[in-house]
Amino acid sequence: MTDPRLERSVRPLPGGVPGSLLAWKALEDFEPPAAFDLEDAPLPELAALAGTPPGDASADARTAFFWANGWQSWSPGWELAPGERHGRVRLVTKLNLYNERHLPPRRDGRAEACFSGWLRAADGSGGILAFAATDPDLAPLTFRLDRKRGTLGLEAFCAGARYAKGETVAEAAFFHAPDFFVARDRLKAVLGNGAAFAKLEFLGEKGKRLVPGGWESWYNHYSDIDGRLIRADLEAIAANDNLLNEYYLRRGKPTVFQVDDGWQRTVGDWRPNDSRFPGGMAALAADIEAKGLIPGLWMAPFAVRSNAPIMTEHPDWILKDARGRPAVVGWQPAWDGDWHGLDLTVPEVLDYLEALIETAANDWGFRYLKLDFLFAGAHVGAWSRPDAVHRIYRRAVGRLTRLERTHSGKPVAYLGCGAPLGLSRDRLPLMRIGADTLERWDDLQTRLVNHAGRPSAWVNMKDTIGRAPLDGAAFVNDPDVVFCRTENMGLTETEKETVALVSFLFASQVMFSDDPEAFDEAEEKAFTARVVALYDRLAPAECAALRIPDFRDVYRVSSRDRSMDGVVNLSDRAAVLPLAFDPSRALVDHARPLGGGTTFEARSVTLWENPA
């Protein structure tokens, strides 16, 4: 049933995609609550609008897998079976700020998908009933599945919004697809993000699939960096057979060299730390460019630590809560606990943000800018100039990404991270789509409190597989980093291989963070050579990994051209599947025959070629 203050219209989808575009317009002037239910629709009705064949199991709420895509980059984004939901953080509840929309959760037992999602026939007897919010300038949508009642609720995030009669509140596309690949093709056509992708082409090889790649300082040095260390890594990158050199530099591919957190004075004070980088950032970027690499720089432009001078110098620039205190936007022990955000409705703040980009790109020469913790710009707070939160965020990101070329004519790329996905896709088409990778399989402490957005190799890969439908459709998916090193490493060789293959097969960007100076000429060289050979062999394949019924973290791999199959087992136990496996056709072998089936090792990927 549609809210009586709204009128729902239905029209065909653009691009010749079979299905329907639903739009909700205001019948009167009104101010909705922050979480506003547009309607609660029976699945059979939506399935018919999507063009779902009668009886297709994707419309069966009781049995289908539900792709519960989370709000932002670090929110969980994988499929859920009946009875499963993405839980909330226990005990350290401020960590929920990293997963949710900064609204009180709705405790009615429904599973939720933000921006995009689907229902997929779990037993393979049907196809996929997919849905997505189509216009990033309208209110972002959450799709709320009630399995018992067989309905899909559509909730708009309307915090701060006021609507006039005749104004469109939200739009959503509904379509059916017979399989993963057609679903992604149709999502790509519906979203129409091609112009945004074209701006990233300088990061790839002309005429080939875009697979940006590069080095970043974070996942080895973390924030303990200085000019001497960064320059030493820059010199060592091309001096041995590390992954970046082997797969990118020696082949003449565009390659990023990114300086991560630690170069600035503090979060919220984006001046160089002169004691760490006495030569300045412009000289460093020039040195990177001189090596034939694209200079990259990390910043979190909306985030402010409590020790940043801006807190006292410009208190009117800080977002306030309802009591007039600086709003708590996030919590991070390394940032002294609570941290804050900028009030993005203050005109001087927007000028300041645009000046940050001008300085980094035009004055210093960095052309690959990682913009992190962007969810801080979509916080519910007492903005100085009230407006809809989604409009506030969109305006600020528009100012951040306005610069497309430097004064010298060189293109600039932006990587979004910790960003609300549906609000960002056109302005930040290169996007982190999962939790941080970790040099360990998982982090026990944050797992115990049920933090689904925690740094974790395991969680990262679940997100990478879960959000694979968005790759090439909404975003150029950045899965974070792969590891080849032996030093400072808590992953086994098989686990490192699993991270490397999941990243490459189901996303697009390949970032590398090992210390090139500490390259191991024996073990690391052999592992790197194997990964590069696999990347070369697997590069032509377009692959999907879909969850197998009755297993929580085991996925069946297939390629679009049916030339390759496989299994990803991210669980802690071996998985026995009724699949025939011929070791002579294996590309990656972590399996053994068992009776009439095959056992696949825990925390591994197995791939094999199919007969022609």
HELIX and SHEET records of a PDB file:
HELIX    1   1 PRO A   14  GLY A   16  5                                   3    
HELIX    2   2 LEU A   43  ALA A   50  1                                   8    
HELIX    3   3 ALA A   57  ALA A   59  5                                   3    
HELIX    4   4 THR A   93  TYR A   98  5                                   6    
HELIX    5   5 PHE A  180  LEU A  191  1                                  12    
HELIX    6   6 GLY A  194  ALA A  198  1                                   5    
HELIX    7   7 GLU A  201  LEU A  203  5                                   3    
HELIX    8   8 TRP A  218  HIS A  221  1                                   4    
HELIX    9   9 GLY A  227  ILE A  237  1                                  11    
HELIX   10  10 LEU A  243  TYR A  247  1                                   5    
HELIX   11  11 LEU A  249  ARG A  251  5                                   3    
HELIX   12  12 MET A  281  ALA A  290  1                                  10    
HELIX   13  13 ILE A  310  GLU A  313  1                                   4    
HELIX   14  14 PRO A  315  TRP A  317  5                                   3    
HELIX   15  15 PRO A  333  TRP A  335  5                                   3    
HELIX   16  16 PRO A  347  GLU A  358  1                                  12    
HELIX   17  17 THR A  359  TRP A  364  3                                   6    
HELIX   18  18 LEU A  374  ALA A  378  5                                   5    
HELIX   19  19 VAL A  389  LEU A  400  1                                  12    
HELIX   20  20 LEU A  421  SER A  424  1                                   4    
HELIX   21  21 LEU A  444  LEU A  448  1                                   5    
HELIX   22  22 ALA A  457  GLY A  466  1                                  10    
HELIX   23  23 ALA A  468  LEU A  470  5                                   3    
HELIX   24  24 GLU A  493  PHE A  506  1                                  14    
HELIX   25  25 PRO A  516  ALA A  518  5                                   3    
HELIX   26  26 GLU A  523  LEU A  538  1                                  16    
HELIX   27  27 PRO A  583  ARG A  585  5                                   3    
SHEET    1   A 7 LEU A   6  PRO A  12  0                                        
SHEET    2   A 7 SER A  20  ALA A  26 -1                                        
SHEET    3   A 7 THR A 168  ALA A 177 -1                                        
SHEET    4   A 7 ILE A 128  ALA A 133 -1                                        
SHEET    5   A 7 SER A 116  ARG A 120 -1                                        
SHEET    6   A 7 PHE A  65  ALA A  68 -1                                        
SHEET    7   A 7 GLU A  79  LEU A  80 -1                                        
SHEET    1   B 4 ALA A  35  PRO A  42  0                                        
SHEET    2   B 4 THR A 151  PHE A 157 -1                                        
SHEET    3   B 4 LEU A 141  ASP A 146 -1                                        
SHEET    4   B 4 ALA A 111  CYS A 114 -1                                        
SHEET    1   C 9 VAL A 476  ASP A 478  0                                        
SHEET    2   C 9 LEU A 430  ARG A 432  1                                        
SHEET    3   C 9 ALA A 413  GLY A 416  1                                        
SHEET    4   C 9 TYR A 368  LEU A 371  1                                        
SHEET    5   C 9 ILE A 294  MET A 299  1                                        
SHEET    6   C 9 VAL A 256  VAL A 259  1                                        
SHEET    7   C 9 GLY A 213  GLU A 216  1                                        
SHEET    8   C 9 VAL A 510  PHE A 512  1                                        
SHEET    9   C 9 VAL A 481  VAL A 482  1                                        
SHEET    1   D 2 GLN A 264  THR A 266  0                                        
SHEET    2   D 2 ASP A 269  PRO A 272 -1                                        
SHEET    1   E 3 ALA A 303  VAL A 304  0                                        
SHEET    2   E 3 GLY A 337  GLY A 341 -1                                        
SHEET    3   E 3 GLY A 330  GLN A 332 -1                                        
SHEET    1   F 5 CYS A 543  ARG A 547  0                                        
SHEET    2   F 5 VAL A 554  SER A 559 -1                                        
SHEET    3   F 5 MET A 564  ASN A 569 -1                                        
SHEET    4   F 5 SER A 604  GLU A 609 -1                                        
SHEET    5   F 5 ALA A 586  VAL A 588 -1                                        
SHEET    1   G 3 ALA A 575  LEU A 577  0                                        
SHEET    2   G 3 GLY A 597  PHE A 600 -1                                        
SHEET    3   G 3 ALA A 591  LEU A 594 -1                                        
END                                                                             
